[in-house]
Amino acid sequence: MKKGRNALTAVILCALLTFLSVITCMAEDPSISEKENNNTWDTANSIIPGVPVTGSLDSLEDVDCYRFAVASAGYVDLQFAHEEAEASAWEILLYRVGSGVERVASFESEGGNTEVLSWRTGIDEGVYILWISPGFDSSSDIVGRIYQFSIR
């Protein structure tokens, strides 16, 4: 009987350790994937600062919008990277929304530059929309290219 209890205890312990290992791996690599339709401020995907976001533009007319809240004034750091799209650029706009809409910052990432680009800008407390679209004169090589960003 003691051997049976020891075997059961070992099985339960192994299952518990496996469960904890899976939870730990999930916690170490949280991420958010873009979900369509997020083409307007009203349909923007909610994101959490500090959690990486992955998306892609479905056409030259596509826009991807992401909404996040900031509890106090300070700085926001944006890191943006993408797959190569030689003849294109991503336009990234940051808006503060409230009683009105205010553009806070604008950035551009050239398609041939696949390095992680970083920008920092001062912000106030509030709700923000990050707007990602094809840059001026972008070609169809931007369509379907994966981008990833993180806001801190």
C-alpha positions in Angstrom: 0.0 0.0 0.0 2.9 2.4 0.8 4.3 1.7 -2.7 1.0 2.6 -4.3 0.8 5.9 -2.4 4.4 6.7 -3.3 3.6 6.1 -7.0 0.5 8.2 -6.9 2.3 11.0 -5.1 5.1 10.8 -7.8 2.5 11.1 -10.6 0.7 14.0 -8.9 4.0 15.8 -8.3 5.1 15.2 -11.9 1.8 16.6 -13.2 2.0 19.6 -10.9 5.6 20.4 -12.1 4.6 20.0 -15.7 1.6 22.4 -15.2 3.9 25.0 -13.4 6.5 24.7 -16.2 3.8 25.4 -18.8 2.5 28.4 -16.9 6.0 29.8 -16.4 6.8 29.5 -20.1 3.5 31.3 -20.9 4.3 34.1 -18.4 7.8 34.5 -19.9 6.6 35.0 -23.4 3.3 36.9 -23.4 2.3 38.5 -26.6 -0.7 40.0 -28.4 -1.6 39.3 -32.1 -3.4 41.8 -34.1 -7.1 41.0 -34.7 -9.1 42.5 -37.6 -11.2 44.6 -37.9 -9.0 47.2 -36.1 -9.0 49.8 -38.8 -10.6 52.6 -36.8 -10.3 54.2 -33.4 -13.6 52.6 -32.3 -12.4 49.1 -33.3 -8.8 49.4 -32.1 -7.3 46.4 -30.5 -6.6 46.9 -26.7 -3.0 46.4 -25.8 -1.0 46.4 -22.6 2.2 48.5 -22.4 5.2 46.1 -22.0 3.5 43.3 -23.9 4.8 42.7 -27.5 2.3 43.1 -30.3 2.6 41.3 -33.7 0.6 42.3 -36.8 0.6 42.8 -40.6 -1.1 45.1 -43.1 -3.6 43.3 -45.3 -3.6 45.8 -48.2 -2.2 49.2 -49.1 -5.4 50.7 -47.7 -5.2 48.8 -44.4 -4.7 50.6 -41.1 -4.1 48.9 -37.8 -5.1 50.7 -34.6 -4.2 49.8 -31.1 -5.6 51.4 -27.9 -3.7 51.7 -24.5 -4.1 53.7 -21.4 -1.4 55.6 -19.4 -2.1 56.2 -15.7 0.3 59.1 -15.2 2.3 61.6 -17.2 5.8 60.6 -18.3 7.4 59.1 -21.4 6.4 56.3 -23.8 9.1 54.3 -25.5 8.1 52.6 -28.7 10.2 49.8 -30.3 9.2 48.8 -33.8 10.6 46.1 -36.1 9.4 44.5 -39.3 10.2 42.1 -42.1 12.0 43.5 -45.1 9.8 45.4 -47.6 12.4 47.2 -49.7 10.2 49.7 -51.6 7.9 50.6 -48.7 7.7 52.2 -45.3 5.4 51.9 -42.2 3.9 55.1 -40.9 3.2 55.1 -37.2 1.1 57.8 -35.5 0.4 58.3 -31.9 -2.9 60.0 -30.9 -4.3 61.0 -27.5 -8.1 60.6 -27.4 -10.5 62.2 -24.9 -12.8 65.1 -25.4 -11.0 65.6 -28.7 -8.2 63.9 -30.7 -4.6 65.2 -30.5 -1.7 63.9 -32.6 1.2 63.4 -30.1 3.9 62.0 -32.4 4.6 60.5 -35.8 7.3 58.0 -36.8 8.3 56.2 -40.0 10.2 53.0 -40.5 11.8 52.4 -43.9 11.1 49.0 -45.4 14.7 48.1 -46.1 15.8 48.8 -42.5 15.0 45.6 -40.5 16.7 46.8 -37.3 14.6 47.4 -34.2 13.9 51.2 -34.2 13.2 53.0 -30.9 11.4 56.3 -30.3 10.7 58.1 -27.1 8.1 60.9 -26.6 6.6 62.7 -23.6 2.9 62.0 -22.8 0.2 62.9 -20.4 -2.2 60.7 -18.5 -4.9 59.4 -20.8 -6.0 57.0 -23.5 -3.9 56.7 -26.7 -4.2 55.2 -30.1 -1.3 53.9 -32.1 -2.1 54.0 -35.8 0.0 51.9 -38.2 -0.4 52.2 -42.0 1.6 52.0 -45.2 3.8 55.1 -45.6 3.5 57.5 -48.5 4.4 55.8 -51.8 4.6 52.3 -50.3 4.2 49.4 -52.8 2.4 46.1 -52.4 5.6 44.5 -51.0 4.5 45.8 -47.6 1.3 43.7 -47.7 1.5 40.7 -45.4 4.9 41.6 -44.0 5.0 41.0 -40.2 5.7 43.8 -37.9 6.2 43.7 -34.1 6.2 46.5 -31.6 6.3 47.1 -27.9 5.3 50.2 -25.9 6.8 50.9 -22.4 
